[in-house]
Amino acid sequence: MREKYQILAEIELKLSTSNERPSDARPGEFSLYEEALKRGLRLLLPQIVVDVLNRLEVAPGQLMPNAWKILLACASTWPQANEGVTMTVDEFFACYKASGQQET
């Protein structure tokens, strides 16, 4: 996995167990789905991703794969369409609305 996704040796990798959830990350850790790496996410995270995660107050692993696709598409295409200017978190939320998963 480290080689496939060019993960630096300084970054410690830990696979979750079947009873762990993305929100179980301890301080100094974060979790994410491999799907995000498959779709192009690389560390360091683009600033728009950091800003969206902070605004939503969620860890990377708490976003569903489709949300990662949207965020990474915005991070890469917005500057191309706007003379190199990166998307702000306010612009992102002007285009998209966050919705939480309903309890069942």
C-alpha positions in Angstrom: 0.0 0.0 0.0 2.9 2.4 0.9 4.5 1.8 -2.5 1.3 1.8 -4.5 0.1 5.2 -3.2 3.5 6.8 -2.6 3.0 7.1 1.2 6.1 8.4 2.9 8.0 6.1 5.2 7.5 8.6 8.1 3.8 8.0 8.0 2.8 5.1 10.2 0.1 2.9 8.6 -2.4 0.9 10.7 -5.2 -1.2 9.3 -8.4 -1.0 11.2 -10.0 -4.0 12.9 -13.5 -5.1 12.1 -14.9 -3.4 15.2 -13.2 0.0 14.6 -14.9 3.0 12.9 -13.4 6.0 11.1 -14.4 8.2 14.0 -12.3 6.0 16.5 -9.0 7.7 15.4 -7.0 8.7 18.4 -5.3 12.2 18.8 -2.5 12.4 16.2 -4.1 9.8 14.0 -6.6 10.0 11.1 -8.4 7.5 9.1 -9.5 7.3 5.5 -10.9 4.9 3.0 -8.6 3.2 0.5 -11.1 4.4 -2.1 -9.9 8.0 -1.6 -6.3 6.9 -2.4 -7.6 5.0 -5.5 -9.3 8.2 -6.7 -6.1 10.2 -6.4 -5.9 11.6 -2.9 -2.3 12.0 -1.8 -0.8 13.4 1.4 -0.4 16.3 2.0 -4.0 17.1 1.7 -5.1 19.9 -0.6 -6.1 23.0 1.4 -9.7 22.9 0.3 -10.0 19.4 1.7 -8.5 20.5 5.1 -10.9 23.5 5.2 -14.0 21.4 4.4 -13.0 18.7 7.0 -12.5 21.5 9.6 -15.8 23.2 8.7 -17.7 19.9 9.0 -15.7 18.9 12.1 -15.0 15.4 10.8 -12.0 13.2 10.3 -11.0 12.2 6.8 -12.2 8.7 7.3 -15.7 9.9 8.1 -16.3 11.1 4.6 -17.8 8.7 2.2 -15.9 7.8 -1.0 -18.3 9.9 -3.2 -17.5 12.9 -1.0 -13.8 12.4 -1.6 -14.4 12.3 -5.4 -16.3 15.6 -5.2 -13.6 17.2 -3.1 -10.7 16.0 -5.2 -12.5 17.1 -8.4 -13.0 20.6 -7.0 -9.4 20.8 -5.8 -8.1 19.9 -9.3 -10.6 21.5 -11.6 -11.5 24.8 -9.9 -8.0 26.3 -10.4 -8.0 25.3 -14.1 -11.3 27.1 -14.6 -10.3 30.1 -12.5 -6.9 31.2 -13.7 -5.1 29.2 -11.0 -7.1 30.5 -8.1 -7.9 27.7 -5.6 -11.4 27.1 -4.3 -12.3 28.5 -0.9 -14.4 26.7 1.6 -17.2 29.2 1.2 -17.3 28.7 -2.5 -17.4 24.9 -2.0 -20.4 25.2 0.3 -22.1 27.5 -2.1 -22.0 24.6 -4.6 -22.6 21.7 -2.2 -24.6 20.9 0.9 -23.5 18.5 3.5 -26.0 16.0 4.8 -25.5 13.6 7.6 -26.5 10.0 7.6 -29.8 9.5 9.3 -30.0 7.3 12.3 -32.0 4.1 11.9 
